[in-house]
Amino acid sequence: MYARVKDDFEGGVQWYGETVKLDLEARKLIERTKNKPVKYKLTVSNIS
């Protein structure tokens, strides 16, 4: 994400990405996998 928006984004790109990820996780739209490294996937109820 950083490489794609760093030239056009004002502020902390990585903090913004973290905030969005945590928001999606709190709304149960994504969930963490149990693998290492941790990855994320759409939740079953969110898949159409």
Protein Blocks (a to p, Z undefined) as FASTA:
>chain_A
ZZmmmmmpgcjfklmmmmmmmmmmmnopaccdfbdcddddddfklpZZ
